[in-house]
Amino acid sequence: AAISAAEAQDPTVQVVVLEKNNKLGGNSAKATSGINSVNIGARDSINRFVEDTIKAGHNSGNLELATLMASKSREALSWLNDRVGGEGLTNCVRGGGHSVPRTLRFSPGDDGRPRPVGWTLIAALTKEALSKPNIRVLKGIECTGIIMDEKSNTVKGVRYRRVGSESVLAEDEELYSDSIVLASG
C-alpha cells in the first residue's frame, strides 16, 4: 500500500491508505531475495527474462503480463533506486529460476552483513508516502465490505473498522471515493 500511495504524484489527488497492520509493508517488508531486472551486461534480454518467468511458473503464467514486467523492469529498478538513495540495488546475483544473473540486492553494510531488501525499500517508500500532504495512512484497519452503486454496478467506496481489543464493539465506518485500489497479500 505504501508503494501505491507513493506513486500518487498528483498533489491534487487525495489518497487514503487503509492498512490492516500497525506497520506498512506487509510481506513485502520481509522480502530478502532482491528485485529482478533485465541485466544487459549478462547476455540478458526481455525475451530471455520472459522465457525464464514462464518456465519458472511451469508454463502457466500470463505471457502478456510477464512481457510487461520484463520490459518495464529497468524503469522500475531506476524508480526504486531514485527513492532509496545512496548506492541503491546494484549487487547482481543469479536467483532461482533465472538463466542469468538479474536479481539485484543492496551491497552488504559496513559490518559485512546483508542489507534487507524488502525492509529497506519499504522504509524508503513509506517515508516518501508519509511526507506527502495529500496522503493519509490509517493503520490497524479491517476492511469489511465494498460499497456498490446498485444502478451503475460500480464501486463507490469501502466499509472498514478499526481493529483492536474493542473491535467487536466497533462500528463500521465508510469511505467514499471515485477510485479504489485493493491490495492484499
Secondary structure, 3 states (H helix, E strand, C coil): CHHHHHCCCCCCCCEEEEECCCCCCHHHHHCCCCEECCCHHHCCCHHHHHHHHHHHCCCCCCHHHHHHHHHHHHHHHHHHHHHHCCCCCCEEECCCCCCCCCEEECCCCCCCCCCCHHHHHHHHHHHHHHHCCCEEEEECEEEEEEEEECCCCEEEEEEEEECCCCCCCCCCEEEECCCCCCCCC
